[in-house]
Amino acid sequence: MRATNIDVSDTTEHVAHAVNGENGSGEARPYSRALYVVWRGYQRRAEVLAPRLRADLILLPHLTRFRLLRPLDYLAKFWTTIRLIRRRKADCVFFQVPPHFTALPALLWNVPYVVDAHNALFQSLWGRLPFVGFILHRAKLVIVHNGEILKIAQGVYPDISFHVIADPIDRITVNTSRHPRQVLFICSFDPDEPQDVIVRVVESMPEYQFVLTADVRKLSRRDQQRLRSCPNLLLTGYLSEEAYHAVLCSSAAAVALTTKDATQQSGACEALSSDTPLVVTRDALSETLFGQWAMLVENTPESVARGIRTACGRSIDLSHERNRWNMEVTRSVRSLERAL
């Protein structure tokens, strides 16, 4: 998916101001100077969750695209995080993980911290790196995104008490009309996406106009050429948040595909936020979260194409789904604060 244009240094952040004293429900709050630290650029979950946690969001994008220099990048962020904790006199820090060593500054500075654990911590190489268990066991709490990844996490760390908080849903509205044959692929071309399926769908449906914001340079040279040769495809590259929302709200359908189980896709949540008909990979999690209103498909060109044709003919109002979803998020956040 796209990245929002946020230039972040150790003194630049997107802030959700903390409310001192109480948590809005009449209960004493466990912290008043919380930070939510992410060692990456724009992250939708962090952007919408930090205000619910009454934490100031700190985004620290990568300083370089070269992976060989990433250790130096992490070292710079390590010292930046320490300075922020000291300067803000933080009494609680939420960390997006991986990387798990994001939390080391709070651990070394003896500040209580909470880990917001993304799926990769339990389903990729990140989970096999040194000191993951050490970091998790010393956290005040460990948050996971949904019930399916909770089962996986509990299988890996049965002695840790995990807390489930879904991505909050903020309403997305743009004063525009939907183009009946415009389809937005919400993807990043990461390894956990069926890349060949995406390419073949675009090639096989010339009557639809597809929009892709992902970086096609992640694909093989052959697949890059195949996509660039499609006259029915618009490759936008980077879009500002405002421009991205305009594309989302003007599309007749959004498509979010994954090959990895227990993945709560941000793209699906964006469709829910904007009343956009959704085509999403069928698995246990998507059936639970989106099954009542989305088109659930298999990761084959034929199934995805059928889903797109059906979704593009629909007009939906998801206000009830959003209200129900956010009520559960609110209950989870209050439960987390009580646990802290």
C-alpha positions, 0 to 999 in steps of 0.5 A: 500500500502507499506510504504517507509523506511524513518526514520524521526526525527525533523532534518531528512526530504526529501527535495524539495529545494525552489526556491527563488524569482519567481515561474518559471512562472515569477510571484513573489512567495508568500513565500520562506521558505515553509514547508510541514508537515506530521505527518505520515511516507511515503505519496505518495501525499506529496512526489510528491506534495511538490516539486511542491509547492516548500516546504521542506517535513517533514515526522514525522512517528508514534513513536509507533504502540500502539494507546493508546500511540498516544496522547503522540506521537502527543504531541511530534510531536507538539513540533517538528513542532514548533521547525522546524517552528522556526528554518527554519523561515517558512513563510508558512506551508502546513499541511496534514490533518487529524489530523487537530491539525497538524496545531496548531503550525503554528496557535499559532506561527502566521505563514500562513498555508495551509491545504491539506485536505484528504477525511477522514476529511469529511467522517469519525470521524475526521470531527466530532472532536472539532475545525476542523472548527476552524482550517479550517476557519483560514487557508489561503487556504484549498486544496482537491484532486478532484472534487468529494470530493470538492462537499462533502467538500462544503456541510460541509463547504459552507463558505470556498473557497476550492482549488482542486489539484490532485496528481502529476504524476512522471514517474516510470520506471524500466528496467524489463519485465512484467510477463503475469500472475503477478498481484499486489494488491495495498491495505492496508487492511484499512476499506474502502477496500473490504477485503473479495473481495480481498481474494476471488479473490486470492482464485478463480484465481489459474492460476495467481500469486498475490503480496500483500504488505499490512499488513495481520495482519489487517485482521481477523484471518480467512482471514489471514489463507485463504490468507496464504494458497493460493499457488498463493500469495506472501506476501512481507510485507514491500518493499523499494521504489526501490523494490516496483517499480520493482514489480509494473513494472513487473506486468501485472496488478495492482488492486486498490479497494475502498468502499468509494466514492470520493477517489483518490487512490494512487495506481491508480496514481502509475499505471498511472505513470508506464504504468501498466494496471489498474483494479479499482473500478467503481465510478463517480471519477474513471470514470472521472480520469481513465475511458479512459484507466483503467478497471472499475469494481464492488466490486465483485469477478466475476467483479474484476476477469474479469477485471484482465483477460482483463487487463493482456492482454494489453500493454499501453502507458500512456504518453499522459494521464500523460502529460494532468494530470500534466498540470492540476496540474501545472495550479492548483498550479499556481492558488494556488500561486496567491490566496496566 
